[in-house]
């Protein structure tokens, strides 16, 4: 985009202007943002145990007293982009046994179906510049039921649902506070925090609100590391000094007590005598236990709280304000404070209104806005230096010797210190490579520059392994996630091009060169026999297959994986398409586009070929794609399980436009030469020699007939098609479990529409039936591409056996509508995501509050898994916009 064009755009609305200033390097509006985690405790990077027990080493109980090594957490918090200085909220209701400084949940071993946050909060509003952020937390007035939540979760079997906070009855009679936390920026480093609490209960109730400012502890781990300071400076002001951040002033209102302590570990929790100092849990000890010696009235210190106390009458609203400003104090600090916050909220209204031009329905607008806001709220500061994490710190005890050979020990090059889009900030407070690719396709709607930065980040030298592998996620960087980064890069490029009229070819070329390395890693590491049939292992689908694919097979041998092979075909087509776009301006890319075209054809041949031994990934008898087990004795067995794995070949589809071929004659000539020499390949894939609608050419793993056979199952309500999307396992297996027998061992796989009911693979069988948004999104996009080629005359019965025939685009739209309906009120006034929970469905104080779950019940649509994982479920924003535009 030209500089003139960019400056012209500065005249647009306030938020667009801020984004343009950020992109042009004029201002740093991303300096402060919602980068504070909801949970730092229980993460791998904070685990220094001998056996790798991340959940047990630093628990929620210990978190209030132990200093973190790699990051911080807090409620509704913000921090600077290096997370040196943080601002969050603490609360107390005079009943809780602890000061509420962070969200609670059960750990993986404690949970009925794994880890689960046990709090009620919603991320309601956010601007991509972070000039305005708003969230709601529902804080009980009775003692928080920590022990009961753990005990009941431990007692329940896998056949029972999760025990949730609403099940405790603690919110009965509306005995809770609605606490709304707002952050607004008067400037890039002038942050206004407004906290508004409302007593929803029938009786007066006490509430303590403590805005907290604290330095992340970066000084305890190295010798001679300078320590920042905070101290009182005149009336109602605290000054914070940091060698890197400089000077900040924290303004507080009258009538509150200012307290100080150190963000240091309390010696008692590590088995040492208390030495009379003030430590990280000082505010807890002062507020809850009344220990005045646990805090100071002045600094120097590294943690500060502003203690507000009030008894709220029923229905009464109470507002607390603080302001954090870089540099000298603003006098008076609270003049016009509310007007600034309200102005930023009005700017958010205008920003989202501009994105919702075609979305007329009010409920759809609410879901769309909260989906995008959740994506922005779930940006998080992420830091780990794997080499130092393995080696240990000079001032601390050495890590166990096993660490040098254990988890992530071959990723010592990795050194992260960045803002990253997270699946969510409680249950998944770490990045996941394929999740993030989907995130970027949604984030591009509001901030394409940030989306591009994210895709480039994981392929940078600090992250990508020297061998070309992209790190999967913190639990095991070396796992293989589906290679969807090229797809995401192309989609982000297209979204920005549609919005601005010009695509960022510099970004496209930069990511292309990085992904060349990753493609080579896949070819060299995941093609066991060099046959263009790929393995891949886990591939993010947990245990959707017969075996735990992240471990050696119990039978020995290896799997030829349909999904691994299909993902690589898709990867090749995505890289070809990017190369073609770049070749329009640089003819050198024509050759590499030809190579990816040829590589795709070799993979297409492999996935469709039965092979010399008569067993291939496509089953003629079952009319479906399956994995193939290669046993040590040389025999092969089809694993005829009907799962999402068998649908991934749909994703590898691309059309070539006639004007593209005309503009790139060398590429076109190379294609025709290659196909004339290899008619076996030309005939194999989707009728290459027959032009389609508008003279388009189609590249796909599926011919029209084979695609229809696959869609016969996809669109069958008795198999994959649910009222709420496409299931991850065919419902056929509910009454007909797939059974694998070998040498006396028997493994059965059944359809499970909801949470896991089995102990297999650690109890993590959550791909065996539920609806997953990202895979459904790819199905919708694939059907669009097929429609571009086949047009309106190509009809498929939908649903299967309904007698109703529809175009592929109409089918794509129907699947999109089913996915969108998960979040929208139906004719009965209920949102499927909330199931039969009356309070979430009908209570007026819960109206318009939307959670974006990790996955959804395959039959009822109820939200399951991580309840706040806007992450890839945020793709609903793309689908809502798509359907609104179609109907406009």
LINFEN-V485366 format. One record per backbone hydrogen bond with DSSP energy under -1.0 kcal/mol. NH is the residue of the N-H (numbers start at 1). CO is the residue of the C=O. If there is no record, write none. Layout:
nh-><NH	NH>
co-><CO	CO>
This chain:
nh-><6	7	8	9	10	11	12	17	18	19	20	21	22	23	24	25	26	27	31	33	35	37	38	39	42	47	54	57	58	63	65	66	74	78	79	80	81	83	86	87	88	89	90	91	92	100	101	106	111	116	118	122	124	125	127	130	133	134	135	136	137	138	139	141	146	149	150	151	152	153	154	155	156	160	168	169	172	174	175	176	177	178	179	180	181	182	183	184	185	186	187	190	191	192	193	194	195	196	197	198	199	200	205	207	208	209	210	212	213	214	215	216	218	225	229	230	231	233	237	238	239	240	241	242	246	248	249	250	251	252	257	259	260	261	264	266	269	270	271	272	280	282	285	286	287	288	291	292	294	295	296	301	302	303	304	305	306	307	308	310	312	315	316	318	320	322	323	324	325	326	327	337	340	341	342	343	344	345	346	347	348	349	350	351	352	353	354	360	365	366	367	368	369	370	371	372	373	374	375	376	377	378	379	380	381	382	384	386	389	390	391	392	395	396	403	404	405	409	411	414	415	416	418	420	422	424	430	433	436	437	438	439	440	442	443	444	445	446	447	451	452	453	454	455	456	457	458	460	463	464	465	468	472	479	484	488	489	490	491	492	493	494	495	496	497	498	499	500	501	505	508	509	510	511	512	513	514	515	516	518	519	520	521	522	523	524	525	526	535	541	544	549	551	556	558	560	561	565	566	567	568	569	570	571	572	573	574	575	576	577	578	579	580	581	582	583	585	586	589	590	593	594	595	596	597	598	599	600	601	602	603	604	605	606	607	608	609	614	619	623	624	626	628	629	630	631	634	637	639	641	643	644	646	647	650	651	653	654	656	661	662	663	664	668	669	670	671	672	673	674	675	676	677	678	681	682	683	685	688	690	692	693	695	696	697	699	701	707	708	709	710	711	712	714	715	716	719	720	721	722	725	727	728	730	731	733	734	736	738	740	742	745	747	749	752	762	763	765	768	769	771	776	777	778	779	780	781	782	783	784	785	786	787	788	789	790	791	794	796	798	800	802	806	811	812	813	814	815	816	817	818	819	820	821	822	823	826	829	833	834	835	837	841	842	843	846	849	854	855	856	857	858	861	863	864	870	871	874	874	875	876	877	879	880	881	882	883	884	885	886	887	888>
co-><2	3	4	5	7	8	9	13	14	15	16	17	18	19	20	22	21	21	28	79	33	72	425	425	58	44	52	53	54	59	62	62	37	87	33	85	31	80	214	78	212	75	210	100	208	91	99	116	107	106	104	136	134	134	132	127	183	125	181	122	179	120	177	175	144	145	146	147	148	149	150	151	152	157	165	166	169	171	172	174	139	198	137	196	135	194	133	192	131	190	190	187	324	184	322	182	320	180	318	178	316	176	312	310	92	308	90	88	304	86	302	84	216	222	241	301	239	237	234	250	231	248	229	246	242	240	325	238	323	236	307	305	296	303	262	65	266	267	268	267	264	279	281	282	283	284	285	290	291	292	260	230	261	261	213	259	211	257	209	207	205	199	313	197	195	193	251	191	249	189	247	334	336	337	338	339	340	341	342	343	344	345	346	347	348	349	350	358	361	362	363	364	365	366	367	368	369	370	371	372	373	374	376	420	35	418	416	414	385	386	387	388	221	393	400	401	402	406	408	411	462	384	382	380	378	428	428	472	432	433	434	435	436	438	439	440	442	443	443	447	448	449	450	451	452	453	454	457	460	460	469	465	477	476	482	484	485	486	487	488	489	490	491	492	493	494	495	496	497	503	504	505	506	507	508	509	510	511	512	514	515	516	517	518	519	520	521	522	526	538	541	547	548	553	630	628	534	561	562	563	564	565	566	567	568	569	570	571	572	573	574	575	576	577	578	579	582	582	586	587	589	590	591	592	593	594	595	596	597	598	599	600	601	602	603	604	605	611	624	619	619	617	560	637	558	635	631	629	627	639	641	728	643	644	647	648	651	699	697	657	658	659	660	664	665	666	667	668	669	670	671	672	673	674	678	678	679	681	682	687	696	789	692	693	656	654	652	703	704	705	706	707	708	710	711	713	716	713	716	725	722	720	770	642	719	730	731	732	749	747	745	742	740	738	768	759	760	763	765	767	856	772	773	774	775	776	777	778	779	780	781	782	783	784	785	786	787	791	806	804	715	799	796	807	808	809	810	811	812	813	814	815	816	817	819	820	830	826	822	831	832	834	837	838	839	843	846	866	864	771	862	753	857	833	855	868	423	870	871	872	873	874	875	876	877	878	879	880	881	882	883	884>
